[in-house]
């Protein structure tokens, strides 16, 4: 009836789905759109297989789940400049190793480019976007890295000990727009070196953003509790910026790393794949690849907010920009 085919992402995995048969025609069907939104709400992650590999299809699929939101930072590259609002471009070009380690990390003795630790998007903002929709335009060959990992915070919450859950149940984590891996404070599992020049543009822009607070655990409308912590860009725990608070936050971040690594779905990209994840529920990461491989991904951001994030002192983003303009 619907014209699409749906199956589990992986046998025994309690989240995620694979959807095939997505075309412009099927997406025009209101029943299909309703079905896709129900799958997304239930499973938190959808891999669309065999879709047309184009920006037009990327945006068309994204619009099924809500209006697009432009990225909150000006320093983030857009696709074709501003020709397609809401589509950002993350491009790491081939870089034969010449001894320059800026922007690279070392994990298990290997130097990797384009590595990203576990995180959720826009943690540095008070408004937490609904979802991200991602495709890989260029990626490392299969088996050479470059996979994107996803882990379900609702499932990770269950793996935490009752003692650790009770300690963080009503606490907020603090985040800033500081994407430097070399200064990442919590949950480190890698050795990092210097940064590439474009990172410092983002860090400079971060000065306009106050610190953002998001709950470490929150409860969905269906009653499920979600562990929602990202070590990357995290500063610590609100009202607990003490040695004891930092010890607790490091324990949480390292336990998140262990559980996410153990239970993650790692996606091997094909050019005809498109993937959407629930940014209120999932954390994601990029495993990195040899610098000799070019990697280009493009992402749309679905507008929305779960309403639980704040800037420090209760400010909202509109107030921040008004203060800057004064």
Buried (B, 14 or more C-beta within 10 A) or exposed (E): EBEBEBEEBEEEBBBBBBBEBBBEEBBEBEEBBEBBEEBBBEBBBBBBBBBBBEBEBBBBBBBBBBEBBBBBBEBBEBBEEEEBEBBBBBBBEEBEEEEEBEBBBBEEEEBBBBBBBBBBBBBBBBBBBBBBBBBBBBBBEEEEBBBBBBBBBBBBBEBBEEEBBEBBEEBBBBBBBBBBBEEBBBBBBBBBBBBBEEBEBBBEBBEBBBBBBBBBBBEBEEEBBBBBBBBBBBBBBBEBEEEEBBEBBBBBBBBBBEBBBEBBBEBEBBEEBBBBBBBBBBBBBBBBBBBEBBBBBBBBBBBBBBEBBBBBEEBBBEBBEEEEEE
